[in-house]
Amino acid sequence: MLAADRASAALGMELLAVSPGRATVRMTVRPDMANGYDVAHGGLVFALADTAFAVACNTHGVVTVAAGADVTFVSSARVGDVLVAEAVETDVFGRSGLTDVRVTREADGGVVAVFRGRSRSLGRPIEEQDASRA
């Protein structure tokens, strides 16, 4: 899924680790990612967390999509900061799930954002999704 994700690639995201229900993704804040206050745009911090969430909840071989998400911005990130999003799937119930993501600055471990994603499995294997795009 991530290999075909052009948005995450355009933002320079890099998958560092993946295991069942977990994912770690890294992104460097570029000048074009700064808002009017010269800090990382919150929407792009959210996008990093959302990508880690998507990878984590799709590790079970079933197409899974976001049903919703909430984010709390804890501190600012600046141009040049390397951000790391660590996603951990905390609960799966039926076709629904919850995944928590912490976005930190790689240099000092400072928390930038905390994200909770709500997922919904579509009930079909990822291979079927991939085949439908061919």
N, C-alpha and C positions, 0 to 999 in steps of 0.2 A: 504494500500500500504506500509506504513512504517513498519508495523509489519512483512512483508515478505522481507524487505530490509536488507539483510545480511551484505552488505558493511557498511552501517551506524551503524548497531549494533556492528560490529567488531571495529569500531572507537569509540565506547562508547557514541554515540549520544543519547540524551534524548529529547523527545518532551515535551515542557513546556506548550504550549498553541496552540490552533487551533480554528479558526472561519472562516466564509466565506471570501476567498481571503487573509487570514493571517495565519502565523505560526511562532512560536518561538521554536528554537532548541538550545540545549546547548551541549558543548563538552569540556572536559578537555584535555589540551595538555600533552601527555605522553612523556617520554624520546625517545621512538621509533618513535615519530612524528617530531623530530628535524632534521634539515638539517645539512650540513657541517659547518654552522656558528653558530650552537647551538640555532637556532630560529625555530619556527614552520614552517614546510615545506609549501610553498604556495599552493601546490596542495591539502593539507589536509584542509587548510583554505577554499579553493575553494569548496572542498567536503562538508564542513559544510554548506556553503551558498547555494550550489546546493540542498542539502537535504531540507532545509527550503523552498526554491523556489518550489521544487517538491510537498511538502505537501500543500503549499498555493494554487498552481494552480490546485490541484486535489480536492479541497474542494467543487466543484460544482456537483460531482457525475458523471462526464464524464472523461474517460481516457484521460489524458493530458501529453504530453512529452515535453522535451526540444527541441527547434529548434536552440538554440544558447545562448551564455552568454558571458559577458565581466566582468572582475574584475579589480579593482584598489586597490593595496595594499597601505595602508596609513601608518601603523606603524607595528612594529614587535610584535609577541607574543612569549612568552618563555615557557619552560617546567614548568608545574604547573599552568599556566594561564587557567582560565575557560573562554571559549569564548561563546558568545551568538549571534545567528543569528536571526534577526527579518525580516521576509519577508512580504511585502505588495504588493498585486496585484494592479497595478495602472491603467491599461487599458486593456479592452477586446474588440476586434473588429473582428466580424465573429468568426472563429475558432482559432484566434491568440490572444496572450496576452503578456503583459509586467509586470514583477514583480521585484521590487527593494528590495534588501537585504542589511542590515547593520550588519556587524560582529563587535562586541565590546568585550572588556575585562570586565567581570562581576565585577571585583574588583573596577575599577575606571571609567568605562564607556568609556574609550578611544577607538576610532575607529581604527580597525585593517584593515578592507577591506570594500569596497562598490562594490556590484555585481548587474548587471542588467541581468535578464533572459528573454529570448523570448520563449514563449510556443506555442504549437499547439495542439488543441483538436483533438482526433481521431474520435470523434463523436459517440462513443459507451459507454454505461453505465459501470461504474466500476464493477458492479455485473457480467456483461458478461465476463470481463477480469478475475475476480476472479474464475468464473466457468470454464474457459478454462484451468486453472492451476490444477484443481482437478483430 
